[in-house]
Amino acid sequence: MRRFEPHAEDKIGRLRRKPGGQWYFDYEEGERDDEIGFRLGEERFRQGEYISISRQGQMHTFQVKLVERL
């Protein structure tokens, strides 16, 4: 996963799942930078769709720009 936004350094991470089923984006070792997704287990990652991510206690909406299979 690549997160990019104006005036910020790009972040490269992975979509991961915690014990109990909660999905999150993991960028670096440890939990400090993790971003919890809102109902990511029910989302469809398709170009143009929107997902909600909790960052520092606030919800933010992002648009999916590209989906590629590795």
Buried (B, 14 or more C-beta within 10 A) or exposed (E): BEBEEEEEEEBEBEEEEEEEEEBBBBBEEEEEEBBBBBEBEEBEEEEEEEBBBBBEEEEEEBEBEEEEEE
